[in-house]
Amino acid sequence: MERATDRARARLRRTVATSVAFVLLLALPVGLLAHAWEKGRSEAAAERLVPVTAQVVEPAAAPLTLPDATDTALTTSRSVRYPAPDGTVHTTTLPVAIGAPDEPAMQLWVDRHGVIGEPPSAPGVATNVGIVLAVAWVVLAWTVVALVAITVRMRLEETDSEQWDREWARVEPLWSGRIP
């Protein structure tokens, strides 16, 4: 005799299998959207920004190594001077990783007014972003599906146990012979 919870378990198995396949199918559009977003951001930065060489005016103000293991400051600052495409010269302070080589010049990407921007990404970065976000989507979505399935399965087990207790309370006195 099939119980309602048995039918619910069968539906749950089909739903989980369908959800797993659906999540896997959606990974491709998620990865493609992330790839397109990063590629568009990089192309926009390449159109809007130009590379300039900045001369270091003041070398690192902090030590090049961490003074102790509990120090959480992983950057220091350097003053740099650079020409903007419009001909003006700018001086600013930039964060630099502690332990970075103390070079006399560094490359910056600036707009036509000399405002520093995020440089365009390397050629393979958009592909890597797409792959990482597609994999992250699959892992996150499958985790949610698994947690929901486990929760539903636990509730079905509780329902079966409650039904078993009710049935046993009705049958046990007759079965054990305690009723005269």
Number of C-alpha atoms within 10 A of each C-alpha: 4 6 9 11 15 13 11 14 17 11 12 17 14 12 14 17 12 12 16 17 12 13 18 18 12 14 20 18 13 19 23 18 16 21 23 16 15 20 22 14 16 20 15 13 19 17 10 15 23 19 15 18 15 21 17 21 16 13 14 21 10 13 10 16 11 15 10 7 6 7 8 8 10 13 17 19 17 18 17 20 18 23 17 22 16 10 11 11 11 14 14 14 14 13 12 15 15 18 14 12 10 14 9 12 14 14 12 18 21 22 19 14 14 21 12 17 14 13 20 21 15 9 10 10 15 22 16 15 20 24 19 15 19 24 17 15 19 21 14 13 18 18 12 12 18 15 12 14 17 13 12 15 17 12 13 17 14 12 14 16 12 12 12 12 12 11 11 13 11 11 11 12 12 12 10 8 8 8 8 5
